[in-house]
Amino acid sequence: MDQKKTIPVKIKIQNDDFDVSKETKILQENQTGAIVSFVGVVRGFDEKINSVIESMTLEHYPGMTELEIKKIVKQSYERWDITGATVIHRIGKLLPTDQIVFVGVSSRHRQNAFDSCNFIMDWLKTKAPFWKVEENDHQKKWVDHNLSDDEATKKWSI
Amino acid sequence: MIIKYFSWIKEHIGKSEELIELPDDVKTISELINYLNNLNDDYKKVFVKKDLIKIAVNKTYCSVETKISNNDEIAFFPPVTGG
């Protein structure tokens, strides 16, 4: 595999919402036969602490976040034959049903797009420096890191 | 040296970042943590949970053994919860 190849990569950390169909359309402009995308959405209930979530605020480490996501995306296109990748992550205050994250990957054939999208999302959950705090009338709680996210990355070890 | 704190660590220490002049005998992250612990109890309360704290030097993950200098940007933060 050509380790020096580059592909169109878009990484954005933003307060604003994103338009999934617009982002998918942009990926379609790459030499592609398949696009796989993932959208994370704010849940209205935290099952772990049995509590309603009225809002959620996301903070991150500017600079490091982009670097970590770049590293993950680079590993992804060195491993799979993909033709483009987009990662958009929102920060700031979000409400239940709001979109949080978009990961989209284009490739010539579907399996590479499925696998690399899954890979990017798994590693983003364990490496990209974002932190969520859940809020309701009674409390404000920093979300604990989910150990099952670390477990999920093990499937990618070669 | 600039030190940044995020999430609950920022709240416990009461600031998101601070500038310190690194003493000559502080050469690693581990020694920096000891130095901060001696400043006041807020740091102690945070760093006692060392298993829950990730460290970055110049925006790259590192360990407590990593060597540091006065020009570095250090960050302490909990395991991440994005996505």
gemmi code that builds the backbone of each chain (N, CA, C; Angstrom):
import gemmi

chains = {
    "A": [
        ("MET", (0.845, -1.210, 0.000), (0.000, 0.000, 0.000), (0.880, 1.260, 0.000)),
        ("ASP", (0.457, 2.260, -0.717), (1.233, 3.502, -0.785), (1.050, 4.305, 0.496)),
        ("GLN", (2.089, 4.350, 1.344), (1.998, 5.034, 2.634), (2.000, 6.551, 2.467)),
        ("LYS", (2.421, 7.031, 1.302), (2.541, 8.477, 1.129), (1.308, 9.093, 0.498)),
        ("LYS", (0.312, 8.291, 0.200), (-0.850, 8.847, -0.485), (-1.591, 9.860, 0.403)),
        ("THR", (-2.242, 10.789, -0.233), (-3.102, 11.698, 0.515), (-4.478, 11.694, -0.144)),
        ("ILE", (-5.462, 12.038, 0.623), (-6.835, 12.096, 0.113), (-7.464, 13.396, 0.615)),
        ("PRO", (-8.564, 13.839, -0.009), (-9.237, 15.028, 0.537), (-9.777, 14.736, 1.941)),
        ("VAL", (-9.356, 15.543, 2.906), (-9.788, 15.353, 4.302), (-10.333, 16.678, 4.814)),
        ("LYS", (-11.501, 16.619, 5.416), (-12.073, 17.828, 6.024), (-12.309, 17.549, 7.503)),
        ("ILE", (-11.723, 18.390, 8.356), (-11.912, 18.246, 9.801), (-12.370, 19.593, 10.349)),
        ("LYS", (-13.511, 19.603, 10.994), (-14.060, 20.870, 11.512), (-14.551, 20.674, 12.939)),
        ("ILE", (-14.180, 21.596, 13.803), (-14.733, 21.645, 15.162), (-15.534, 22.933, 15.202)),
        ("GLN", (-16.821, 22.847, 15.473), (-17.655, 24.040, 15.328), (-18.852, 24.031, 16.280)),
        ("ASN", (-19.367, 25.229, 16.571), (-20.595, 25.337, 17.357), (-21.820, 25.044, 16.491)),
        ("ASP", (-21.728, 25.441, 15.235), (-22.896, 25.351, 14.350), (-23.256, 23.912, 14.000)),
        ("ASP", (-24.517, 23.746, 13.647), (-25.000, 22.451, 13.167), (-24.403, 22.174, 11.786)),
        ("PHE", (-24.527, 20.921, 11.331), (-24.043, 20.567, 9.997), (-25.179, 19.919, 9.211)),
        ("ASP", (-25.025, 19.941, 7.889), (-26.050, 19.417, 6.991), (-25.530, 18.099, 6.406)),
        ("VAL", (-26.110, 16.995, 6.852), (-25.606, 15.666, 6.475), (-25.646, 15.470, 4.956)),
        ("SER", (-26.739, 15.891, 4.323), (-26.840, 15.643, 2.877), (-25.810, 16.481, 2.106)),
        ("LYS", (-25.544, 17.694, 2.606), (-24.525, 18.527, 1.958), (-23.128, 17.892, 2.102)),
        ("GLU", (-22.842, 17.403, 3.284), (-21.521, 16.789, 3.518), (-21.365, 15.513, 2.692)),
        ("THR", (-22.437, 14.747, 2.580), (-22.398, 13.512, 1.787), (-22.169, 13.841, 0.316)),
        ("LYS", (-22.827, 14.888, -0.131), (-22.695, 15.334, -1.523), (-21.238, 15.720, -1.830)),
        ("ILE", (-20.587, 16.389, -0.876), (-19.178, 16.775, -1.076), (-18.305, 15.524, -1.220)),
        ("LEU", (-18.581, 14.507, -0.379), (-17.800, 13.260, -0.458), (-18.015, 12.560, -1.798)),
        ("GLN", (-19.203, 12.746, -2.350), (-19.542, 12.122, -3.633), (-18.657, 12.637, -4.775)),
        ("GLU", (-18.067, 13.824, -4.570), (-17.218, 14.402, -5.616), (-15.869, 13.688, -5.714)),
        ("ASN", (-15.505, 12.895, -4.670), (-14.272, 12.120, -4.747), (-14.533, 10.918, -5.659)),
        ("GLN", (-13.460, 10.331, -6.183), (-13.649, 9.142, -7.035), (-14.277, 8.072, -6.173)),
        ("THR", (-15.569, 7.870, -6.301), (-16.224, 7.028, -5.308), (-17.276, 6.094, -5.881)),
        ("GLY", (-17.466, 4.980, -5.177), (-18.556, 4.069, -5.491), (-19.384, 3.826, -4.250)),
        ("ALA", (-18.881, 4.361, -3.118), (-19.581, 4.125, -1.847), (-19.298, 5.246, -0.863)),
        ("ILE", (-20.312, 5.602, -0.095), (-20.122, 6.557, 1.007), (-20.782, 5.960, 2.239)),
        ("VAL", (-20.039, 5.932, 3.334), (-20.615, 5.505, 4.611), (-20.464, 6.666, 5.566)),
        ("SER", (-21.544, 6.986, 6.289), (-21.436, 8.071, 7.258), (-22.095, 7.685, 8.570)),
        ("PHE", (-21.624, 8.326, 9.626), (-22.175, 8.121, 10.960), (-22.541, 9.490, 11.527)),
        ("VAL", (-23.688, 9.567, 12.181), (-24.088, 10.805, 12.862), (-24.394, 10.481, 14.318)),
        ("GLY", (-23.701, 11.122, 15.240), (-24.000, 10.976, 16.666), (-24.994, 12.045, 17.076)),
        ("VAL", (-25.942, 11.665, 17.943), (-27.041, 12.560, 18.316), (-27.155, 12.614, 19.849)),
        ("VAL", (-27.514, 13.758, 20.389), (-27.670, 13.900, 21.854), (-28.881, 13.094, 22.322)),
        ("ARG", (-28.644, 12.201, 23.301), (-29.748, 11.439, 23.894), (-30.435, 12.299, 24.956)),
        ("GLY", (-31.726, 12.023, 25.165), (-32.466, 12.791, 26.171), (-32.460, 12.129, 27.531)),
        ("PHE", (-31.756, 10.984, 27.618), (-31.768, 10.229, 28.876), (-30.438, 9.512, 29.048)),
        ("ASP", (-29.882, 9.575, 30.252), (-28.647, 8.858, 30.541), (-29.004, 7.595, 31.319)),
        ("GLU", (-28.933, 6.448, 30.642), (-29.338, 5.175, 31.278), (-28.446, 4.832, 32.471)),
        ("LYS", (-27.171, 5.223, 32.392), (-26.221, 4.835, 33.444), (-26.563, 5.468, 34.784)),
        ("ILE", (-27.036, 6.712, 34.750), (-27.367, 7.361, 36.021), (-28.876, 7.572, 36.144)),
        ("ASN", (-29.621, 6.946, 35.196), (-31.079, 6.980, 35.251), (-31.600, 8.416, 35.385)),
        ("SER", (-31.149, 9.261, 34.489), (-31.483, 10.678, 34.642), (-31.806, 11.333, 33.299)),
        ("VAL", (-32.763, 12.232, 33.342), (-33.124, 13.001, 32.150), (-31.996, 13.984, 31.833)),
        ("ILE", (-31.723, 14.149, 30.549), (-30.728, 15.148, 30.127), (-31.488, 16.290, 29.460)),
        ("GLU", (-31.359, 17.478, 30.022), (-32.037, 18.624, 29.401), (-31.138, 19.316, 28.395)),
        ("SER", (-29.843, 19.308, 28.690), (-28.874, 19.848, 27.729), (-27.515, 19.216, 27.993)),
        ("MET", (-26.634, 19.436, 27.030), (-25.284, 18.885, 27.148), (-24.322, 19.945, 26.624)),
        ("THR", (-23.203, 20.127, 27.319), (-22.208, 21.084, 26.813), (-20.908, 20.344, 26.560)),
        ("LEU", (-20.356, 20.594, 25.374), (-19.112, 19.930, 24.982), (-17.979, 20.934, 24.952)),
        ("GLU", (-16.861, 20.580, 25.600), (-15.660, 21.400, 25.462), (-14.550, 20.547, 24.862)),
        ("HIS", (-13.510, 21.189, 24.360), (-12.403, 20.433, 23.777), (-11.093, 21.189, 23.974)),
        ("TYR", (-10.023, 20.566, 23.531), (-8.687, 21.151, 23.660), (-8.285, 21.634, 22.265)),
        ("PRO", (-8.533, 22.936, 21.972), (-8.263, 23.443, 20.623), (-6.812, 23.155, 20.217)),
        ("GLY", (-6.653, 22.724, 19.015), (-5.308, 22.404, 18.523), (-5.025, 20.921, 18.652)),
        ("MET", (-5.116, 20.409, 19.875), (-4.847, 18.978, 20.059), (-5.957, 18.138, 19.431)),
        ("THR", (-7.189, 18.610, 19.555), (-8.314, 17.855, 18.973), (-8.087, 17.626, 17.489)),
        ("GLU", (-7.776, 18.699, 16.770), (-7.583, 18.597, 15.319), (-6.410, 17.662, 15.005)),
        ("LEU", (-5.325, 17.785, 15.802), (-4.146, 16.926, 15.575), (-4.492, 15.453, 15.754)),
        ("GLU", (-5.232, 15.158, 16.822), (-5.581, 13.753, 17.091), (-6.490, 13.199, 15.996)),
        ("ILE", (-7.452, 14.001, 15.565), (-8.364, 13.507, 14.514), (-7.589, 13.309, 13.208)),
        ("LYS", (-6.681, 14.235, 12.914), (-5.852, 14.073, 11.701), (-5.081, 12.760, 11.735)),
        ("LYS", (-4.492, 12.452, 12.899), (-3.720, 11.201, 13.031), (-4.616, 9.991, 12.767)),
        ("ILE", (-5.831, 10.027, 13.328), (-6.757, 8.892, 13.180), (-7.150, 8.735, 11.711)),
        ("VAL", (-7.477, 9.851, 11.072), (-7.898, 9.792, 9.662), (-6.737, 9.300, 8.787)),
        ("LYS", (-5.516, 9.755, 9.105), (-4.343, 9.324, 8.330), (-4.158, 7.808, 8.475)),
        ("GLN", (-4.248, 7.313, 9.688), (-4.134, 5.852, 9.888), (-5.196, 5.127, 9.077)),
        ("SER", (-6.365, 5.741, 9.011), (-7.471, 5.116, 8.293), (-7.184, 5.034, 6.793)),
        ("TYR", (-6.672, 6.129, 6.200), (-6.468, 6.034, 4.742), (-5.172, 5.323, 4.370)),
        ("GLU", (-4.292, 5.124, 5.387), (-3.123, 4.274, 5.108), (-3.518, 2.794, 5.155)),
        ("ARG", (-4.583, 2.522, 5.878), (-4.981, 1.120, 6.059), (-6.005, 0.652, 5.027)),
        ("TRP", (-6.914, 1.554, 4.676), (-7.963, 1.180, 3.719), (-7.881, 2.059, 2.476)),
        ("ASP", (-8.371, 1.515, 1.384), (-8.357, 2.251, 0.124), (-9.601, 3.145, 0.074)),
        ("ILE", (-9.482, 4.316, 0.722), (-10.605, 5.249, 0.726), (-10.220, 6.501, -0.064)),
        ("THR", (-11.219, 7.237, -0.513), (-10.939, 8.365, -1.422), (-11.219, 9.726, -0.785)),
        ("GLY", (-11.802, 9.754, 0.408), (-12.056, 11.028, 1.083), (-12.631, 10.778, 2.466)),
        ("ALA", (-12.430, 11.749, 3.367), (-12.969, 11.598, 4.727), (-13.338, 12.964, 5.297)),
        ("THR", (-14.448, 13.000, 6.008), (-14.890, 14.235, 6.673), (-15.240, 13.925, 8.125)),
        ("VAL", (-14.712, 14.742, 9.029), (-15.091, 14.630, 10.449), (-15.523, 16.015, 10.912)),
        ("ILE", (-16.754, 16.124, 11.364), (-17.237, 17.397, 11.930), (-17.711, 17.106, 13.352)),
        ("HIS", (-17.214, 17.858, 14.311), (-17.627, 17.641, 15.707), (-18.087, 18.970, 16.275)),
        ("ARG", (-19.257, 18.946, 16.885), (-19.765, 20.197, 17.459), (-19.300, 20.360, 18.904)),
        ("ILE", (-19.203, 21.625, 19.340), (-18.885, 21.958, 20.727), (-19.942, 22.958, 21.212)),
        ("GLY", (-19.906, 23.262, 22.500), (-20.877, 24.214, 23.057), (-22.112, 23.493, 23.558)),
        ("LYS", (-23.177, 24.279, 23.773), (-24.388, 23.724, 24.380), (-25.287, 23.074, 23.328)),
        ("LEU", (-25.698, 21.832, 23.576), (-26.551, 21.097, 22.648), (-27.757, 20.541, 23.401)),
        ("LEU", (-28.834, 20.318, 22.663), (-30.078, 19.821, 23.258), (-30.382, 18.414, 22.734)),
        ("PRO", (-31.193, 17.635, 23.477), (-31.556, 16.307, 22.985), (-32.069, 16.392, 21.539)),
        ("THR", (-31.684, 15.400, 20.753), (-31.943, 15.262, 19.306), (-30.986, 16.102, 18.442)),
        ("ASP", (-30.191, 16.985, 19.040), (-29.202, 17.728, 18.242), (-28.115, 16.775, 17.726)),
        ("GLN", (-27.610, 17.072, 16.558), (-26.483, 16.308, 16.019), (-25.196, 16.738, 16.728)),
        ("ILE", (-24.346, 15.736, 17.056), (-23.065, 16.048, 17.717), (-21.900, 15.893, 16.747)),
        ("VAL", (-21.880, 14.745, 16.067), (-20.692, 14.420, 15.272), (-21.087, 13.796, 13.936)),
        ("PHE", (-20.318, 14.125, 12.912), (-20.479, 13.506, 11.587), (-19.141, 12.911, 11.181)),
        ("VAL", (-19.150, 11.637, 10.843), (-17.968, 11.018, 10.218), (-18.433, 10.425, 8.905)),
        ("GLY", (-17.826, 10.861, 7.824), (-18.201, 10.349, 6.505), (-16.961, 9.931, 5.738)),
        ("VAL", (-17.061, 8.798, 5.060), (-15.918, 8.280, 4.296), (-16.394, 7.847, 2.919)),
        ("SER", (-15.615, 8.182, 1.891), (-15.923, 7.699, 0.536), (-14.849, 6.708, 0.109)),
        ("SER", (-15.272, 5.727, -0.673), (-14.319, 4.751, -1.212), (-14.898, 4.174, -2.501)),
        ("ARG", (-14.066, 3.435, -3.214), (-14.560, 2.856, -4.465), (-15.518, 1.708, -4.181)),
        ("HIS", (-15.256, 0.966, -3.099), (-16.092, -0.191, -2.752), (-16.534, -0.093, -1.297)),
        ("ARG", (-17.696, -0.648, -1.003), (-18.356, -0.342, 0.278), (-17.587, -0.772, 1.524)),
        ("GLN", (-16.921, -1.958, 1.464), (-16.352, -2.486, 2.702), (-15.296, -1.556, 3.292)),
        ("ASN", (-14.472, -0.961, 2.424), (-13.445, -0.021, 2.909), (-14.088, 1.182, 3.594)),
        ("ALA", (-15.208, 1.636, 3.043), (-15.888, 2.792, 3.641), (-16.508, 2.424, 4.990)),
        ("PHE", (-17.151, 1.239, 5.047), (-17.734, 0.790, 6.326), (-16.653, 0.685, 7.393)),
        ("ASP", (-15.561, -0.019, 7.060), (-14.526, -0.290, 8.063), (-13.824, 0.990, 8.511)),
        ("SER", (-13.475, 1.845, 7.555), (-12.720, 3.038, 7.949), (-13.591, 4.020, 8.729)),
        ("CYS", (-14.867, 4.106, 8.391), (-15.779, 4.979, 9.156), (-15.882, 4.488, 10.601)),
        ("ASN", (-16.026, 3.189, 10.760), (-16.114, 2.571, 12.076), (-14.811, 2.800, 12.870)),
        ("PHE", (-13.688, 2.629, 12.189), (-12.358, 2.826, 12.786), (-12.190, 4.271, 13.282)),
        ("ILE", (-12.524, 5.218, 12.424), (-12.370, 6.643, 12.789), (-13.232, 6.956, 14.009)),
        ("MET", (-14.467, 6.479, 13.997), (-15.378, 6.774, 15.106), (-14.888, 6.137, 16.412)),
        ("ASP", (-14.453, 4.874, 16.342), (-13.955, 4.194, 17.553), (-12.768, 4.944, 18.159)),
        ("TRP", (-11.828, 5.352, 17.328), (-10.645, 6.020, 17.866), (-10.945, 7.449, 18.299)),
        ("LEU", (-11.866, 8.107, 17.602), (-12.278, 9.455, 18.031), (-12.820, 9.402, 19.464)),
        ("LYS", (-13.607, 8.351, 19.761), (-14.206, 8.217, 21.094), (-13.163, 8.013, 22.191)),
        ("THR", (-11.992, 7.503, 21.832), (-10.993, 7.221, 22.873), (-9.814, 8.195, 22.876)),
        ("LYS", (-9.603, 8.923, 21.770), (-8.405, 9.772, 21.687), (-8.682, 11.275, 21.533)),
        ("ALA", (-9.741, 11.653, 20.835), (-9.959, 13.088, 20.565), (-10.390, 13.792, 21.855)),
        ("PRO", (-9.657, 14.849, 22.256), (-9.922, 15.463, 23.558), (-11.174, 16.356, 23.605)),
        ("PHE", (-12.303, 15.688, 23.735), (-13.600, 16.344, 23.976), (-14.121, 15.848, 25.320)),
        ("TRP", (-14.879, 16.696, 26.006), (-15.523, 16.286, 27.253), (-16.948, 16.822, 27.267)),
        ("LYS", (-17.859, 15.919, 27.719), (-19.278, 16.291, 27.780), (-19.701, 16.497, 29.229)),
        ("VAL", (-20.509, 17.513, 29.427), (-21.159, 17.659, 30.730), (-22.668, 17.666, 30.479)),
        ("GLU", (-23.382, 16.797, 31.218), (-24.833, 16.707, 31.060), (-25.496, 17.587, 32.109)),
        ("GLU", (-26.568, 18.255, 31.687), (-27.215, 19.194, 32.605), (-28.719, 18.923, 32.670)),
        ("ASN", (-29.267, 19.036, 33.884), (-30.726, 19.143, 34.046), (-31.006, 20.052, 35.240)),
        ("ASP", (-32.272, 20.163, 35.616), (-32.667, 21.089, 36.687), (-31.898, 20.868, 37.982)),
        ("HIS", (-31.583, 19.591, 38.238), (-31.033, 19.239, 39.545), (-29.521, 19.175, 39.582)),
        ("GLN", (-28.937, 18.880, 38.457), (-27.482, 18.662, 38.513), (-26.777, 18.919, 37.181)),
        ("LYS", (-25.467, 19.017, 37.335), (-24.575, 19.144, 36.188), (-23.533, 18.048, 36.396)),
        ("LYS", (-23.412, 17.160, 35.421), (-22.516, 16.014, 35.647), (-21.601, 15.785, 34.460)),
        ("TRP", (-20.283, 15.769, 34.732), (-19.316, 15.422, 33.679), (-19.493, 13.949, 33.349)),
        ("VAL", (-19.609, 13.653, 32.091), (-19.830, 12.267, 31.660), (-18.548, 11.468, 31.878)),
        ("ASP", (-18.709, 10.255, 32.440), (-17.542, 9.378, 32.636), (-17.171, 8.711, 31.321)),
        ("HIS", (-15.873, 8.533, 31.136), (-15.391, 7.817, 29.955), (-15.949, 6.395, 29.975)),
        ("ASN", (-16.379, 5.942, 28.803), (-16.978, 4.616, 28.693), (-15.890, 3.591, 28.362)),
        ("LEU", (-15.668, 2.666, 29.302), (-14.596, 1.678, 29.088), (-14.868, 0.790, 27.879)),
        ("SER", (-16.147, 0.642, 27.519), (-16.460, -0.189, 26.340), (-15.948, 0.467, 25.055)),
        ("ASP", (-15.722, 1.791, 25.101), (-15.135, 2.470, 23.936), (-13.673, 2.037, 23.746)),
        ("ASP", (-12.951, 1.866, 24.861), (-11.566, 1.378, 24.771), (-11.563, -0.047, 24.222)),
        ("GLU", (-12.506, -0.820, 24.721), (-12.650, -2.223, 24.277), (-12.890, -2.269, 22.762)),
        ("ALA", (-13.706, -1.321, 22.287), (-14.082, -1.308, 20.852), (-12.875, -1.111, 19.944)),
        ("THR", (-11.845, -0.413, 20.445), (-10.680, -0.158, 19.577), (-9.811, -1.404, 19.401)),
        ("LYS", (-9.983, -2.369, 20.300), (-9.108, -3.562, 20.257), (-9.304, -4.362, 18.966)),
        ("LYS", (-10.497, -4.246, 18.396), (-10.749, -5.032, 17.170), (-9.896, -4.542, 15.992)),
        ("TRP", (-9.314, -3.355, 16.139), (-8.511, -2.811, 15.031), (-7.033, -3.126, 15.148)),
        ("SER", (-6.639, -3.791, 16.263), (-5.214, -4.116, 16.378), (-4.864, -5.190, 15.361)),
        ("ILE", (-3.706, -5.008, 14.762), (-3.335, -5.931, 13.674), (-2.631, -7.150, 14.259)),
    ],
    "B": [
        ("MET", (6.327, 28.141, 31.409), (5.536, 26.992, 30.988), (4.056, 27.309, 31.173)),
        ("ILE", (3.272, 26.849, 30.193), (1.822, 27.014, 30.332), (1.221, 25.648, 30.674)),
        ("ILE", (0.321, 25.652, 31.660), (-0.371, 24.411, 32.030), (-1.863, 24.624, 31.811)),
        ("LYS", (-2.492, 23.691, 31.100), (-3.931, 23.791, 30.824), (-4.671, 22.669, 31.539)),
        ("TYR", (-5.887, 22.995, 31.985), (-6.730, 22.020, 32.677), (-8.085, 21.984, 31.990)),
        ("PHE", (-8.661, 20.800, 31.905), (-9.966, 20.664, 31.245), (-10.945, 19.869, 32.111)),
        ("SER", (-12.239, 20.056, 31.770), (-13.339, 19.286, 32.374), (-13.336, 19.455, 33.899)),
        ("TRP", (-13.597, 18.362, 34.649), (-13.717, 18.504, 36.119), (-12.390, 18.915, 36.759)),
        ("ILE", (-11.285, 18.648, 36.095), (-9.988, 19.038, 36.663), (-9.884, 20.570, 36.725)),
        ("LYS", (-10.345, 21.203, 35.654), (-10.368, 22.673, 35.597), (-11.216, 23.233, 36.751)),
        ("GLU", (-12.365, 22.604, 36.989), (-13.259, 23.093, 38.060), (-12.639, 22.897, 39.441)),
        ("HIS", (-11.986, 21.742, 39.646), (-11.382, 21.467, 40.963), (-10.222, 22.422, 41.250)),
        ("ILE", (-9.428, 22.709, 40.214), (-8.262, 23.575, 40.426), (-8.671, 25.051, 40.384)),
        ("GLY", (-9.803, 25.337, 39.732), (-10.341, 26.699, 39.737), (-9.766, 27.591, 38.657)),
        ("LYS", (-9.102, 27.003, 37.662), (-8.622, 27.803, 36.533), (-8.425, 26.894, 35.317)),
        ("SER", (-8.519, 27.493, 34.136), (-8.368, 26.691, 32.920), (-6.920, 26.638, 32.453)),
        ("GLU", (-6.131, 27.630, 32.860), (-4.701, 27.573, 32.531), (-3.905, 28.487, 33.451)),
        ("GLU", (-2.620, 28.237, 33.525), (-1.745, 29.097, 34.321), (-0.334, 29.046, 33.758)),
        ("LEU", (0.399, 30.125, 34.028), (1.798, 30.193, 33.612), (2.660, 29.961, 34.837)),
        ("ILE", (3.615, 29.060, 34.731), (4.551, 28.891, 35.861), (5.986, 28.907, 35.346)),
        ("GLU", (6.847, 29.310, 36.219), (8.289, 29.253, 35.929), (8.761, 27.927, 36.503)),
        ("LEU", (9.218, 27.058, 35.639), (9.570, 25.707, 36.066), (10.858, 25.728, 36.908)),
        ("PRO", (10.780, 25.240, 38.159), (12.015, 25.184, 38.967), (13.042, 24.245, 38.299)),
        ("ASP", (14.312, 24.519, 38.537), (15.380, 23.748, 37.872), (15.308, 22.248, 38.145)),
        ("ASP", (14.837, 21.907, 39.335), (14.850, 20.483, 39.683), (13.600, 19.731, 39.201)),
        ("VAL", (12.729, 20.413, 38.457), (11.533, 19.746, 37.921), (11.782, 19.421, 36.448)),
        ("LYS", (11.987, 18.148, 36.168), (12.401, 17.763, 34.810), (11.442, 16.804, 34.122)),
        ("THR", (10.490, 16.271, 34.862), (9.524, 15.334, 34.261), (8.108, 15.710, 34.703)),
        ("ILE", (7.126, 15.118, 34.028), (5.725, 15.340, 34.413), (5.503, 14.905, 35.863)),
        ("SER", (6.076, 13.785, 36.216), (5.915, 13.275, 37.571), (6.420, 14.297, 38.605)),
        ("GLU", (7.553, 14.896, 38.314), (8.117, 15.910, 39.228), (7.263, 17.185, 39.222)),
        ("LEU", (6.677, 17.489, 38.067), (5.776, 18.652, 37.998), (4.547, 18.437, 38.884)),
        ("ILE", (4.007, 17.217, 38.842), (2.838, 16.912, 39.672), (3.200, 17.055, 41.158)),
        ("ASN", (4.357, 16.553, 41.549), (4.801, 16.708, 42.949), (4.936, 18.181, 43.327)),
        ("TYR", (5.494, 18.944, 42.400), (5.669, 20.391, 42.638), (4.307, 21.068, 42.831)),
        ("LEU", (3.352, 20.757, 41.949), (2.015, 21.377, 42.048), (1.312, 20.937, 43.334)),
        ("ASN", (1.458, 19.655, 43.689), (0.832, 19.141, 44.919), (1.284, 19.913, 46.158)),
        ("ASN", (2.517, 20.403, 46.098), (3.035, 21.147, 47.253), (2.552, 22.596, 47.287)),
        ("LEU", (1.942, 23.056, 46.191), (1.466, 24.447, 46.164), (0.208, 24.613, 47.008)),
        ("ASN", (-0.773, 23.732, 46.796), (-1.966, 23.755, 47.660), (-2.808, 22.494, 47.505)),
        ("ASP", (-3.820, 22.366, 48.372), (-4.590, 21.123, 48.438), (-5.470, 20.875, 47.220)),
        ("ASP", (-5.816, 21.957, 46.480), (-6.647, 21.756, 45.285), (-5.953, 20.810, 44.303)),
        ("TYR", (-4.655, 21.011, 44.129), (-3.901, 20.128, 43.225), (-3.868, 18.709, 43.775)),
        ("LYS", (-3.638, 18.606, 45.073), (-3.575, 17.270, 45.703), (-4.872, 16.504, 45.472)),
        ("LYS", (-5.995, 17.212, 45.628), (-7.296, 16.549, 45.469), (-7.481, 16.034, 44.041)),
        ("VAL", (-6.898, 16.738, 43.087), (-6.985, 16.303, 41.689), (-6.008, 15.157, 41.418)),
        ("PHE", (-4.757, 15.366, 41.770), (-3.720, 14.408, 41.350), (-3.736, 13.111, 42.153)),
        ("VAL", (-4.512, 13.089, 43.251), (-4.678, 11.824, 43.959), (-5.429, 10.827, 43.056)),
        ("LYS", (-6.183, 11.385, 42.107), (-6.918, 10.523, 41.154), (-6.065, 10.288, 39.906)),
        ("LYS", (-4.783, 10.044, 40.083), (-3.877, 10.036, 38.928), (-4.242, 9.011, 37.858)),
        ("ASP", (-4.919, 7.935, 38.267), (-5.313, 6.932, 37.265), (-6.376, 7.464, 36.315)),
        ("LEU", (-7.035, 8.561, 36.704), (-8.111, 9.129, 35.876), (-7.639, 10.348, 35.093)),
        ("ILE", (-6.336, 10.575, 35.088), (-5.836, 11.790, 34.446), (-4.923, 11.469, 33.262)),
        ("LYS", (-5.267, 12.076, 32.127), (-4.431, 11.957, 30.924), (-3.544, 13.190, 30.855)),
        ("ILE", (-2.409, 13.019, 30.204), (-1.438, 14.124, 30.127), (-1.026, 14.335, 28.676)),
        ("ALA", (-0.881, 15.610, 28.299), (-0.336, 15.921, 26.982), (0.789, 16.934, 27.142)),
        ("VAL", (1.840, 16.756, 26.357), (2.902, 17.761, 26.258), (2.898, 18.255, 24.815)),
        ("ASN", (2.759, 19.559, 24.674), (2.686, 20.175, 23.334), (1.645, 19.474, 22.449)),
        ("LYS", (0.480, 19.207, 23.048), (-0.693, 18.664, 22.353), (-0.511, 17.230, 21.860)),
        ("THR", (0.406, 16.496, 22.514), (0.583, 15.079, 22.194), (0.526, 14.284, 23.495)),
        ("TYR", (-0.218, 13.157, 23.474), (-0.313, 12.322, 24.670), (1.070, 11.903, 25.150)),
        ("CYS", (1.257, 11.874, 26.466), (2.542, 11.429, 27.004), (2.313, 10.771, 28.358)),
        ("SER", (3.414, 10.344, 28.981), (3.304, 9.665, 30.278), (3.938, 10.525, 31.370)),
        ("VAL", (3.845, 10.041, 32.613), (4.422, 10.806, 33.731), (5.950, 10.860, 33.659)),
        ("GLU", (6.542, 9.944, 32.906), (8.019, 9.934, 32.804), (8.538, 10.928, 31.763)),
        ("THR", (7.638, 11.505, 30.970), (8.071, 12.396, 29.885), (8.852, 13.594, 30.423)),
        ("LYS", (9.963, 13.884, 29.765), (10.794, 15.037, 30.165), (10.145, 16.330, 29.662)),
        ("ILE", (10.255, 17.382, 30.471), (9.627, 18.660, 30.117), (10.598, 19.815, 30.292)),
        ("SER", (10.281, 20.915, 29.594), (11.102, 22.121, 29.762), (10.175, 23.334, 29.892)),
        ("ASN", (10.761, 24.478, 30.186), (9.983, 25.688, 30.439), (9.205, 26.182, 29.225)),
        ("ASN", (9.582, 25.725, 28.038), (8.879, 26.174, 26.822), (7.677, 25.305, 26.470)),
        ("ASP", (7.446, 24.266, 27.243), (6.386, 23.325, 26.883), (5.001, 23.792, 27.310)),
        ("GLU", (4.001, 23.280, 26.582), (2.603, 23.451, 26.997), (2.140, 22.088, 27.516)),
        ("ILE", (1.760, 22.078, 28.787), (1.319, 20.830, 29.417), (-0.190, 20.887, 29.582)),
        ("ALA", (-0.856, 19.740, 29.435), (-2.304, 19.702, 29.693), (-2.640, 18.484, 30.540)),
        ("PHE", (-3.529, 18.704, 31.511), (-4.050, 17.612, 32.331), (-5.548, 17.538, 32.085)),
        ("PHE", (-6.031, 16.338, 31.768), (-7.474, 16.197, 31.506), (-7.947, 14.769, 31.775)),
        ("PRO", (-9.250, 14.596, 32.001), (-9.771, 13.247, 32.226), (-9.873, 12.481, 30.905)),
        ("PRO", (-10.077, 11.146, 30.976), (-10.331, 10.388, 29.751), (-11.461, 11.038, 28.947)),
        ("VAL", (-11.345, 10.981, 27.644), (-12.207, 11.801, 26.784), (-13.611, 11.207, 26.623)),
        ("THR", (-14.566, 12.076, 26.320), (-15.967, 11.622, 26.205), (-16.677, 12.279, 25.023)),
        ("GLY", (-15.964, 12.433, 23.918), (-16.617, 13.040, 22.746), (-17.390, 12.021, 21.933)),
        ("GLY", (-17.809, 12.453, 20.762), (-18.489, 11.568, 19.819), (-19.966, 11.418, 20.078)),
    ],
}
model = gemmi.Model(1)
for chain_id, residues in chains.items():
    chain = gemmi.Chain(chain_id)
    for i, (resn, *xyz) in enumerate(residues, 1):
        res = gemmi.Residue()
        res.name, res.seqid = resn, gemmi.SeqId(i, " ")
        for name, pos in zip(("N", "CA", "C"), xyz):
            atom = gemmi.Atom()
            atom.name, atom.element = name, gemmi.Element(name[0])
            atom.pos, atom.b_iso = gemmi.Position(*pos), 0.0
            res.add_atom(atom)
        chain.add_residue(res)
    model.add_chain(chain)
structure = gemmi.Structure()
structure.add_model(model)
structure.setup_entities()
